[in-house]
Amino acid sequence: MGHYVATLADMHSRSTRTAHRSAGLTVPQGAALTTGAVLGTGVITLPAVAAQIAGPASILAWVGLVALSVPLAGTFGALGARFPDGGGVSTYVRAAFGHRAGAVVGWWFFFAVPVGAPPAAMMAGGYVADAVGGGRGTTVTVAVVLLATVTATNARGLRISGRVQLCLTATLAVLLAATVVAALPEARLASLRPFAPHGWTAVAGSAAVLVWAFAGWEAVASLAGEYRDPARAVPRVTAVAVTVVGTLYVALAAVTLLVLGPAAGSSTAPLSDLLAVSFGGPIRAVTALVAVLLTLGTMNAYLAGVSRLGAALARDGALPAYLASGHELGGVPRRSLALVSVLSGVSLAAAAATGVGLGPLMLLASGCFTLVYVVGTAAAVRLLPRHSWAWRGAVVALASVLVLLVFIGLHALWAVGVGAAALAYQGWRGRRDAREPAPARSARAVPVPLPPEQPV
């Protein structure tokens, strides 16, 4: 990047290469983390939620969002391959539009995860309750155990987390593929009639909810610096994840509609119902285990990415400098991880105490994620080489997520409030630093330039 001092860029490049050689994240582990970030709780619950909104026509929303995933994942993959940094999307937005914009995007993602963690964990808890009983008490207990487990895993470091994720994702991919194959003999085309019982506009409503199922492509950007060779690894990881996620999502949604028919929209545990048709009631215990493993994979991947994002934001001055510990490549950002875990626990306790349903929390998180996509793809349009294939993909992705933002509607207002809080913090920090002596200011975390572009 020509606008940075050559000596600084050269020093950063040498340190980055050294760190990459010691980084422990392999392509299979990275593909498992990325797949787990996207393919998670959505697959165990959202086929029923989307069917309730739009009926069999909800399959169009699934296909449309899979198609959107190709340029969207490709865009974040291209950015991660060229500019590996723990700040991920926040770093790219800061380079494209300035420090304040980067801070806002970082806050959107960082504070969306604690809101999204409770519904993710409680979806799995609902499957366990469906299998063993206990109602809401069982649901909340399982959610607490899941949150504690992924926190402990990530506190051990990304190498341990990546190995766990590889085992989880490989097992789950086999189980989900087996579910599709086992249920296919019970599929009936008659189950798709009427195809659009609530009208064609309901497809847009189902797409707004399904954003939850496809959130996660931005997570790969925060992990890009952890690969030994980001320029080669990130595109491979992205291609594998898009293929696996797209295939399994569409296959499971289609089979759910074809087998369960109108009952799909009223199911609280559609995966259990799907397998019970083929194997009988006792299979619910197996699907409860699958739901728990899926949720572990999703939460593990998200906490791995967001804890590194929090440390990078603190490094750049967008969060308190105390949280910057562990931001270096190969480091373990335990302070940032602890904050995310505590906020997730508070959010879970509030949801359990108030009885708030999963839908509202999912839409609030989706509003933040969609705005991250809008600003992140706009940054890609500005940073990627103009008229390259990556740049063209970013243009398509930006246009697509702008349409998606219209579907989200008023649920994006919470994200606007988070952005306002980020700007207020930046203003307060700027005024405080201006009053401090120069030595005190120099001791604090300061923004670093965008990492030198890696050859792709």
C-alpha positions, -999 to +999 in steps of 0.1 A: +000+000+000+019+030-013+005+056+012+023+040+042+059+046+051+080+019+033+101+011+064+071+005+086+054-017+060+086-037+056+089-042+094+053-052+096+056-076+067+086-094+082+069-098+116+037-110+099+057-137+080+074-148+112+041-150+130+024-169+102+051-196+103+043-201+140+005-198+136-013-231+141-045-228+120-045-251+090-068-251+060-090-280+072-093-263+107-101-230+091-127-245+068-142-262+098-143-230+118-159-210+089-184-237+082-192-240+118-197-202+121-224-203+094-238-239+095-251-241+130-282-234+148-300-222+117-302-257+103-319-272+134-347-246+137-350-221+108-365-245+082-396-246+104-395-208+112-392-199+075-420-224+066-442-208+091-437-174+075-438-183+038-448-220+035-431-241+009-421-209-010-395-203+018-372-226-003-368-197-026-354-176+003-330-204+011-318-207-025-315-169-028-294-165+003-271-194-008-266-175-041-258-143-021-233-162+000-210-168-030-201-131-037-204-122+000-181-149+013-158-144-017-155-107-008-145-112+028-122-140+017-105-117-008-100-091+019-087-116+044-063-131+019-049-097+010-049-079+044-048-105+072-055-089+105-074-098+137-096-067+133-113-083+102-141-062+088-134-034+112-098-030+100-109-028+063-136-003+070-112+018+090-087+018+061-115+027+036-136+052+055-116+062+086-112+053+122-147+062+134-164+041+108-141+011+116-150+015+153-187+015+145-185-016+124-164-033+151-190-025+177-218-038+156-202-072+153-187-073+188-220-066+205-242-086+182-226-118+193-237-116+230-272-109+217-271-138+193-255-163+217-287-169+238-310-179+210-282-201+195-277-219+228-314-221+236-322-237+202-300-266+212-315-266+247-350-268+231-339-300+214-326-315+246-358-306+264-378-322+236-359-354+241-356-357+279-383-333+292-378-305+317-392-277+296-376-242+299-354-252+328-337-278+307-334-254+278-316-227+299-294-252+317-281-266+284-275-231+272-254-222+302-233-254+298-227-247+261-216-211+268-192-223+295-178-250+273-169-228+243-154-202+266-131-228+282-122-242+247-112-208+233-093-198+265-069-227+256-060-210+223-070-211+187-050-243+179-071-263+204-103-246+193-095-254+156-089-291+163-122-293+183-140-276+154-125-299+128-139-329+147-173-313+152-178-302+117-167-335+101-190-354+123-219-331+118-216-330+080-218-368+079-248-368+103-267-341+083-261-358+050-273-391+065-305-373+077-312-361+041-306-396+027-327-413+054-357-389+049-358-388+011-380-420+007-407-401+027-406-370+005-438-361-014-443-334-040-479-330-028-464-315+004-455-284-015-491-275-022-501-247-018-467-234-026-472-198-014-501-199+011-492-165+026-484-147-007-451-141-025-442-111-003-439-136+026-407-149+009-390-116+017-401-119+054-387-154+056-354-141+040-351-115+068-352-142+094-329-165+075-301-139+075-294-155+109-286-188+092-261-172+069-244-148+093-208-158+097-190-152+064-175-121+080-160-142+108-133-157+085-118-122+081-109-119+117-091-153+116-072-146+084-040-137+101-039-170+120-031-190+089+004-200+079-002-186+044-033-164+043-031-155+006-034-192-003-054-206+026-083-181+029-096-186-007-095-224-002-112-222+031-139-199+017-146-222-013-149-253+009-172-236+034-195-221+007-199-255-009-206-274+022-229-248+038-249-242+006-254-279-002-265-289+033-288-259+039-308-263+007-309-300+010-322-300+045-347-272+039-361-290+008-364-323+026-381-307+056-407-292+034-412-323+012-414-347+042-432-327+069-455-307+046-477-282+064-466-295+098-431-281+092-442-246+101-455-256+136-425-279+145-403-268+175-377-295+166-379-300+129-348-321+126-361-345+153-395-347+135-377-354+102-358-383+115-387-396+136-407-401+103-380-425+092-368-441+124-394-435+150-395-416+183-363-428+200-343-410+174-350-377+192-322-384+216-298-386+187-310-354+171-307-336+205-270-346+204-267-333+169-283-300+179-259-297+208-228-304+186-240-280+159-245-252+185-210-260+200-195-256+166-212-223+159-205-207+193-169-220+192-163-203+159-180-171+168-162-167+201-129-175+184-135-146+159-151-120+181-126-123+209-098-115+184-119-087+170-123-072+205-086-073+212-079-057+178-105-030+185-088-023+218-054-022+200-068+004+176-084+025+204-120+016+197-124-003+230-105+001+263-068-006+259-070-032+287-088-056+263-059-055+237-040-083+255-035-112+231-042-093+199-009-104+183-009-132+158-010-165+177-020-148+209-049-157+231-072-127+238-085-139+271-097-105+284-118-099+253-131-135+255-141-130+291-160-098+283-179-115+254-187-145+276-199-123+305-221-102+282-235-134+266-243-147+301-261-115+311-281-116+278-290-152+284-301-145+320-322-116+308-338-137+280-346-165+305-360-141+331-383-122+307-393-151+285-384-132+253-388-155+223-359-165+200-373-145+170-368-110+184-333-117+195-324-133+162-337-103+142-318-078+164-285-097+158-294-100+121-298-062+119-263-057+132-248-084+109-266-070+078-252-035+085-217-050+089-222-066+055-233-033+039-203-013+052-179-041+048-187-048+012-185-010+005-150-010+020-141-039-003-153-020-033-129+008-023-099-014-013-098-042-038-081-037-072-107-021-094-122-042-122-106-074-108-129-104-103-128-098-065-139-062-070-167-072-093-179-098-067-178-070-040-200-048-062-226-076-065-224-084-028-229-047-019-260-044-041-274-077-027-270-068+010-286-033+004-317-052-008-314-075+023-313-044+046-347-034+032-361-067+043-346-063+078-364-029+082-369-015+117-349-043+133-318-025+122-326+004+146-309-014+175-277-015+154-280+023+148-281+027+186-249+006+190-232+027+163-242+059+181-227+045+214-194+037+195-192+072+182-199+086+217-171+065+231-147+077+204-156+113+212-151+108+249-118+090+244-106+117+220-114+145+246-097+125+274-065+118+254-064+155+244-062+165+281-035+140+290+003+146+286+020+132+255+039+104+274+006+091+288-011+091+254+019+073+238+016+044+263-019+037+252-030+014+223-031+034+191-044+025+157-021+006+133-022+009+095-038-017+073-014-047+070+007-047+038-012-064+010-002-100+005+004-113-030-027-133-041 
